[in-house]
Amino acid sequence: WFSGTVTSPSAFLFAPTPQISREWCDALFREEGAARLMELLGSCSVVKLRYLARSYPEFEIAGRAISKANRSRLLKEFERWYDRQAAEQTAQ
């Protein structure tokens, strides 16, 4: 595993197995928007998406449901979450 946290989108693309975090996703969302974040999450393996999803207790799925979720289901959860965040930013 890549031991460091990915700090930029270009680093994400070139890291052999990037270790992404919720904090990194939130920063990318603020800097480049939900569409870019979803593009990068879409390139992640299902294992990485499951690992990342466990750091979002607000998701509608948790525990064993995350373990059994496929790529499509996980990406929908991330998309829903960041769509809500975008709507809250717009409302402020």
C-alpha positions in Angstrom: 0.0 0.0 0.0 1.0 3.6 -0.6 1.8 4.8 2.8 1.1 8.5 2.4 -2.1 10.4 1.9 -2.7 11.7 -1.6 -2.5 15.5 -1.4 -3.5 16.6 -4.9 -5.6 15.2 -7.9 -2.5 14.7 -10.0 -0.8 12.8 -7.2 -3.9 10.6 -7.0 -3.6 9.7 -10.7 0.0 8.7 -10.4 0.2 7.0 -7.0 0.4 3.3 -7.3 -2.3 2.6 -4.8 -3.4 5.9 -3.3 -4.6 6.0 0.3 -7.6 8.4 0.1 -9.4 9.8 3.1 -12.6 11.6 3.9 -10.6 14.7 4.6 -8.9 14.5 1.1 -12.3 14.0 -0.6 -13.8 16.9 1.3 -10.9 19.1 0.3 -11.2 18.0 -3.4 -14.9 18.7 -3.3 -14.4 22.2 -2.0 -11.6 22.9 -4.5 -12.8 21.2 -7.7 -16.5 20.2 -7.1 -18.5 17.0 -6.9 -18.1 16.1 -10.5 -14.3 15.9 -10.3 -14.5 14.0 -7.0 -16.9 11.5 -8.4 -14.7 11.0 -11.5 -11.8 10.1 -9.2 -13.8 7.9 -6.9 -15.1 6.1 -10.0 -11.5 5.0 -10.7 -11.1 3.5 -7.3 -11.4 -0.2 -6.6 -14.5 -1.4 -4.7 -12.2 -2.4 -1.8 -11.0 1.3 -1.5 -14.5 2.6 -1.9 -15.7 0.3 1.0 -12.8 1.4 3.2 -13.6 5.0 2.5 -17.3 4.6 3.0 -16.7 3.4 6.5 -15.5 6.9 7.4 -18.9 8.3 6.5 -21.3 7.3 9.4 -24.0 9.6 7.8 -24.4 7.2 4.9 -27.6 5.2 4.6 -25.7 2.0 4.6 -23.3 0.8 7.3 -21.5 -2.2 8.6 -22.2 -5.4 6.7 -24.2 -3.5 4.1 -21.0 -1.7 3.1 -19.1 -5.0 3.0 -21.6 -6.4 0.5 -22.2 -3.2 -1.5 -21.1 -3.1 -5.1 -19.3 -0.2 -6.9 -22.6 1.3 -8.1 -24.2 1.3 -4.7 -21.1 2.9 -3.1 -20.8 5.5 -5.7 -24.5 6.4 -5.3 -23.9 6.9 -1.6 -20.9 9.2 -2.2 -22.9 11.1 -4.9 -25.8 11.6 -2.5 -23.6 12.8 0.3 -21.7 15.3 -1.8 -24.9 16.5 -3.6 -26.3 17.3 -0.1 -23.1 19.1 0.8 -23.3 21.2 -2.4 -27.0 22.1 -1.7 -26.1 23.2 1.9 -23.2 25.4 0.6 -25.6 27.0 -1.9 -28.2 27.6 0.7 -25.7 29.5 2.9 
